[in-house]
Amino acid sequence: MRRSDTSLKRLEIFQLVANRGSVQAASNELNLSISTVSYHLHALEEELGVPLLDHKRRPMVLTPVGTNYLKHIDEALSLIRRAHVEIVSGNVGDARHLRLGMIEDFESEIAPELAVHLANAMPRCDFEHHTRLSHEFLELLRARKLDLCVANGQTENLGDFQEFPILRDPFVLALPTDNDASAKSYISGESPLPFLRYSRHQIIGNLIDAQLRRLKISLPHRFEIDSNQTMMAMIASGAGWAITTPLCYSQARRFHGQVTLHPFPAKNFARYISVFATPECSTSVTDLVNSTLRTLVERHALIPAFEKMPWLKDQFRLQN
């Protein structure tokens, strides 16, 4: 093959179009015109002398040659990005940029303290901090719009992400403190208080609904709530009850006097929180976020919970 002047930009554009299946989607993400993206694709195919994409099909698909080429390009670009990051920020104190995503569950105390710690440890670093739902974070990681995120773990189809388990967060009942009905009466539907559900747009809501279906428990569907603080406020006022987790409860400290947690009165289940990182993210930065977060979770969530509810010790725990 003749010597090629193929640019890194063209390879990255090809990779993105192949992964998105659309020139339009890639142009939107790259903030380039469709004609510019198409030009680079055709130029790359002309340099190689083979078609990489079937341009007639929608969504666009790779040719067999394109499929094989993408596999090598994925590996090569990952190595290039990792090399760049390690040179620029191999020493955590020299890190220049970090795009971090954090689920709402840590926003009350843990996330602010983590941000302060990272700012002190990486004084030359520019930070971007985002709060989203877990499934949105994973999409942002795939698009390389985040370097790290903290989200619900044990996720399928991780691709090339790195996952570092942090916390096992068991499901429990959250009931008004002044209500003396048994926990079993709530999941059996005998309580006059309505069941407050987490939104079906959230992973936590889907996990709870799936477990109730497995247990053949059917509860009236009247309230569906996105905000954990709103849910705890309603429970505290005696307006309902919920299936939640100790971590969610820990982030609503002002309602602790009016909300009491009880073990889930059936087969126990849990969600898992992890740190996710792109393969290009600096190992030193990932290790710093991971270790700091574990310390903060223990200080702000585990220890206070065990002091009030020692029965949680075997269920609510850091993951190895």
Secondary structure per residue as TSV (DSSP state, phi and psi in degrees):
chain	resnum	aa	ss	phi	psi
A	1	M	-	360.0	141.0
A	2	R	-	-66.3	157.6
A	3	R	-	-58.5	134.0
A	4	S	-	-112.9	142.8
A	5	D	-	-103.1	29.7
A	6	T	-	-53.5	129.2
A	7	S	-	-92.1	156.6
A	8	L	H	-61.1	-36.0
A	9	K	H	-60.0	-43.1
A	10	R	H	-65.3	-38.4
A	11	L	H	-64.9	-41.3
A	12	E	H	-66.8	-38.1
A	13	I	H	-65.5	-44.0
A	14	F	H	-59.7	-44.8
A	15	Q	H	-59.5	-44.1
A	16	L	H	-69.0	-43.4
A	17	V	H	-62.0	-42.4
A	18	A	H	-62.0	-40.7
A	19	N	H	-74.8	-31.4
A	20	R	H	-91.5	-20.5
A	21	G	T	72.6	17.5
A	22	S	-	-160.0	131.9
A	23	V	H	-66.1	-38.8
A	24	Q	H	-59.9	-47.2
A	25	A	H	-62.4	-41.7
A	26	A	H	-66.4	-40.5
A	27	S	H	-64.9	-38.5
A	28	N	H	-63.8	-42.8
A	29	E	H	-70.6	-35.0
A	30	L	H	-89.0	-9.1
A	31	N	T	60.4	40.4
A	32	L	-	-119.1	158.8
A	33	S	-	-71.6	156.2
A	34	I	H	-61.0	-39.5
A	35	S	H	-64.1	-35.7
A	36	T	H	-67.6	-44.4
A	37	V	H	-62.1	-45.4
A	38	S	H	-62.3	-39.6
A	39	Y	H	-58.7	-47.7
A	40	H	H	-65.7	-36.6
A	41	L	H	-64.4	-48.7
A	42	H	H	-66.0	-35.2
A	43	A	H	-64.8	-39.6
A	44	L	H	-65.2	-44.7
A	45	E	H	-63.6	-37.2
A	46	E	H	-67.1	-39.7
A	47	E	H	-63.3	-40.1
A	48	L	H	-80.9	-24.8
A	49	G	T	79.8	15.9
A	50	V	S	-141.8	150.5
A	51	P	-	-78.4	130.1
A	52	L	-	-97.3	-25.2
A	53	L	E	-130.6	146.7
A	54	D	E	-89.2	98.4
A	55	H	T	-72.9	-12.1
A	56	K	T	-85.0	-18.3
A	57	R	S	-94.6	148.0
A	58	R	S	-131.3	121.4
A	59	P	S	-68.5	153.9
A	60	M	-	-60.9	138.3
A	61	V	E	-123.3	157.6
A	62	L	E	-79.5	145.8
A	63	T	-	-75.8	165.8
A	64	P	H	-55.1	-40.2
A	65	V	H	-65.1	-41.2
A	66	G	H	-62.8	-38.3
A	67	T	H	-61.1	-45.3
A	68	N	H	-67.2	-39.5
A	69	Y	H	-65.1	-41.8
A	70	L	H	-60.5	-38.6
A	71	K	H	-59.1	-44.3
A	72	H	H	-71.7	-36.9
A	73	I	H	-65.7	-41.4
A	74	D	H	-56.0	-46.5
A	75	E	H	-65.6	-43.7
A	76	A	H	-67.0	-45.4
A	77	L	H	-66.2	-36.1
A	78	S	H	-62.6	-42.6
A	79	L	H	-65.6	-39.9
A	80	I	H	-63.9	-45.5
A	81	R	H	-65.5	-41.5
A	82	R	H	-63.7	-42.2
A	83	A	H	-61.2	-41.7
A	84	H	H	-62.7	-46.3
A	85	V	H	-64.0	-43.1
A	86	E	H	-65.5	-34.6
A	87	I	H	-70.6	-44.5
A	88	V	H	-73.7	-37.2
A	89	S	H	-137.7	32.3
A	90	G	S	-60.7	-36.1
A	91	N	S	-91.6	122.6
A	92	V	G	-58.1	-30.2
A	93	G	G	-69.0	-17.7
A	94	D	G	-98.7	2.0
A	95	A	-	-58.4	136.8
A	96	R	-	-106.8	-23.5
A	97	H	E	-153.3	136.2
A	98	L	E	-144.2	123.2
A	99	R	E	-108.0	109.1
A	100	L	E	-117.2	132.9
A	101	G	E	-110.3	139.2
A	102	M	E	-136.6	126.3
A	103	I	-	-66.6	156.0
A	104	E	G	-59.7	-27.1
A	105	D	G	-58.4	-22.3
A	106	F	G	-103.5	1.1
A	107	E	T	-70.9	-22.6
A	108	S	T	-69.7	-53.2
A	109	E	T	-127.8	-42.6
A	110	I	H	-69.3	-48.5
A	111	A	H	-61.6	-45.4
A	112	P	H	-60.8	-40.1
A	113	E	H	-70.1	-35.6
A	114	L	H	-63.0	-42.7
A	115	A	H	-61.9	-41.8
A	116	V	H	-63.5	-43.5
A	117	H	H	-63.0	-43.6
A	118	L	H	-66.3	-38.2
A	119	A	H	-62.1	-38.5
A	120	N	H	-72.0	-37.4
A	121	A	H	-77.3	-25.2
A	122	M	-	-127.0	72.1
A	123	P	T	-66.0	-17.6
A	124	R	T	-99.8	5.6
A	125	C	-	-92.2	137.7
A	126	D	E	-92.6	127.3
A	127	F	E	-105.2	142.8
A	128	E	E	-121.4	125.5
A	129	H	E	-119.4	126.8
A	130	H	E	-126.3	144.4
A	131	T	E	-118.3	122.0
A	132	R	-	-147.5	-179.9
A	133	L	-	-80.1	156.0
A	134	S	H	-55.2	-47.7
A	135	H	H	-66.5	-27.8
A	136	E	H	-69.7	-38.4
A	137	F	H	-60.2	-42.9
A	138	L	H	-64.2	-35.6
A	139	E	H	-66.7	-39.5
A	140	L	H	-66.2	-35.2
A	141	L	H	-64.4	-44.2
A	142	R	H	-61.2	-35.9
A	143	A	T	-81.9	1.0
A	144	R	T	58.7	36.6
A	145	K	S	-98.6	-4.3
A	146	L	-	-133.0	153.5
A	147	D	S	-97.7	-38.4
A	148	L	E	-141.3	152.1
A	149	C	E	-150.9	157.1
A	150	V	E	-112.3	120.3
A	151	A	E	-152.9	176.8
A	152	N	E	-62.0	133.0
A	153	G	-	-94.3	-169.6
A	154	Q	S	53.8	43.8
A	155	T	-	-89.2	139.3
A	156	E	S	-80.4	163.2
A	157	N	-	55.5	50.4
A	158	L	-	-72.2	-21.2
A	159	G	T	66.1	-128.4
A	160	D	T	-97.6	11.2
A	161	F	-	-65.6	153.2
A	162	Q	E	-99.6	134.3
A	163	E	E	-118.5	131.2
A	164	F	E	-122.9	101.5
A	165	P	E	-60.5	139.6
A	166	I	E	-115.9	-51.9
A	167	L	E	-144.6	136.9
A	168	R	E	-95.7	121.3
A	169	D	E	-120.4	97.1
A	170	P	E	-73.8	153.3
A	171	F	-	-84.9	137.7
A	172	V	E	-139.3	171.9
A	173	L	E	-94.5	137.8
A	174	A	E	-112.6	115.6
A	175	L	E	-124.0	153.9
A	176	P	E	-59.0	135.0
A	177	T	T	-59.5	-35.7
A	178	D	T	-87.7	11.2
A	179	N	-	-100.6	124.1
A	180	D	-	-101.8	13.1
A	181	A	S	-70.1	154.3
A	182	S	-	-72.7	153.9
A	183	A	H	-61.2	-36.5
A	184	K	H	-63.5	-31.9
A	185	S	H	-65.6	-24.5
A	186	Y	H	-74.6	-49.0
A	187	I	H	-76.3	-14.7
A	188	S	T	-86.0	-3.8
A	189	G	T	82.8	12.9
A	190	E	-	-86.1	-15.3
A	191	S	S	-78.4	140.2
A	192	P	S	-72.3	-15.0
A	193	L	S	-76.5	139.2
A	194	P	-	-73.8	152.3
A	195	F	E	-83.2	127.5
A	196	L	E	-98.6	115.9
A	197	R	E	-97.1	144.9
A	198	Y	E	-73.2	150.7
A	199	S	-	-58.0	143.9
A	200	R	T	-71.2	-9.3
A	201	H	T	-80.7	-7.8
A	202	Q	S	-105.8	145.3
A	203	I	H	-60.3	-38.5
A	204	I	H	-61.8	-39.0
A	205	G	H	-65.3	-40.2
A	206	N	H	-67.6	-37.1
A	207	L	H	-63.7	-42.2
A	208	I	H	-66.4	-46.2
A	209	D	H	-61.4	-39.9
A	210	A	H	-64.0	-41.0
A	211	Q	H	-67.8	-39.5
A	212	L	H	-63.7	-38.1
A	213	R	H	-65.3	-41.9
A	214	R	H	-60.8	-36.3
A	215	L	T	-86.6	-0.1
A	216	K	T	58.1	41.0
A	217	I	-	-104.1	121.8
A	218	S	-	-115.7	121.9
A	219	L	-	-122.1	143.3
A	220	P	-	-54.7	144.6
A	221	H	-	-107.2	89.2
A	222	R	-	-111.4	-40.0
A	223	F	E	-120.6	132.1
A	224	E	E	-132.0	122.0
A	225	I	E	-128.4	133.2
A	226	D	S	-82.5	-38.7
A	227	S	-	-90.6	126.0
A	228	N	H	-65.4	-38.6
A	229	Q	H	-63.3	-41.1
A	230	T	H	-63.9	-41.8
A	231	M	H	-61.8	-46.5
A	232	M	H	-64.9	-35.7
A	233	A	H	-64.2	-39.9
A	234	M	H	-68.0	-40.6
A	235	I	H	-63.6	-44.2
A	236	A	H	-60.4	-32.7
A	237	S	T	-84.2	-3.0
A	238	G	T	83.7	16.8
A	239	A	S	-89.9	0.1
A	240	G	-	168.4	-174.1
A	241	W	E	-140.8	167.2
A	242	A	E	-150.3	160.5
A	243	I	E	-98.6	122.5
A	244	T	E	-143.2	-159.6
A	245	T	-	-133.6	158.8
A	246	P	H	-57.9	-34.2
A	247	L	H	-65.5	-44.5
A	248	C	H	-60.2	-42.7
A	249	Y	H	-63.4	-40.5
A	250	S	H	-64.2	-25.2
A	251	Q	T	-87.0	2.8
A	252	A	-	-122.3	54.5
A	253	R	G	-58.6	-32.9
A	254	R	G	-69.5	-12.0
A	255	F	G	-103.3	4.2
A	256	H	T	-61.2	-30.5
A	257	G	T	-71.1	-20.8
A	258	Q	T	-111.3	-4.0
A	259	V	E	-125.1	131.9
A	260	T	E	-121.7	137.6
A	261	L	E	-92.3	145.7
A	262	H	E	-135.0	149.2
A	263	P	E	-57.8	146.4
A	264	F	-	-66.6	123.2
A	265	P	S	-84.1	42.5
A	266	A	S	-158.5	-164.6
A	267	K	S	-57.5	124.9
A	268	N	-	-74.0	154.0
A	269	F	-	-150.6	166.9
A	270	A	E	-151.1	163.5
A	271	R	E	-110.3	165.4
A	272	Y	E	-129.0	137.2
A	273	I	E	-108.4	134.7
A	274	S	E	-136.1	160.7
A	275	V	E	-95.5	130.8
A	276	F	E	-114.8	141.7
A	277	A	E	-138.9	148.0
A	278	T	-	-71.5	155.9
A	279	P	T	-65.2	-19.2
A	280	E	T	-83.9	-12.9
A	281	C	S	-66.3	138.0
A	282	S	-	-58.4	132.6
A	283	T	H	-60.5	-38.9
A	284	S	H	-64.8	-37.9
A	285	V	H	-70.0	-44.1
A	286	T	H	-59.5	-44.8
A	287	D	H	-62.8	-38.7
A	288	L	H	-65.1	-46.6
A	289	V	H	-62.7	-45.2
A	290	N	H	-61.3	-50.6
A	291	S	H	-67.7	-40.5
A	292	T	H	-66.0	-42.0
A	293	L	H	-63.4	-40.8
A	294	R	H	-61.7	-41.7
A	295	T	H	-62.9	-43.2
A	296	L	H	-69.8	-37.8
A	297	V	H	-62.7	-43.1
A	298	E	I	-63.3	-42.6
A	299	R	I	-70.5	-44.6
A	300	H	I	-95.4	-19.3
A	301	A	I	-118.2	-54.4
A	302	L	I	-69.7	-55.1
A	303	I	H	-60.1	-48.3
A	304	P	H	-60.7	-36.2
A	305	A	H	-66.7	-42.5
A	306	F	H	-67.6	-31.5
A	307	E	H	-63.6	-36.9
A	308	K	H	-92.9	-32.5
A	309	M	-	-135.2	75.2
A	310	P	G	-58.9	-20.8
A	311	W	G	-65.9	-12.0
A	312	L	G	-82.1	-12.5
A	313	K	T	-56.6	-37.6
A	314	D	T	-80.3	-14.6
A	315	Q	T	-108.6	-40.4
A	316	F	S	-94.9	105.3
A	317	R	E	-157.0	158.5
A	318	L	E	-70.1	146.0
A	319	Q	-	-96.4	138.8
A	320	N	-	-80.6	360.0
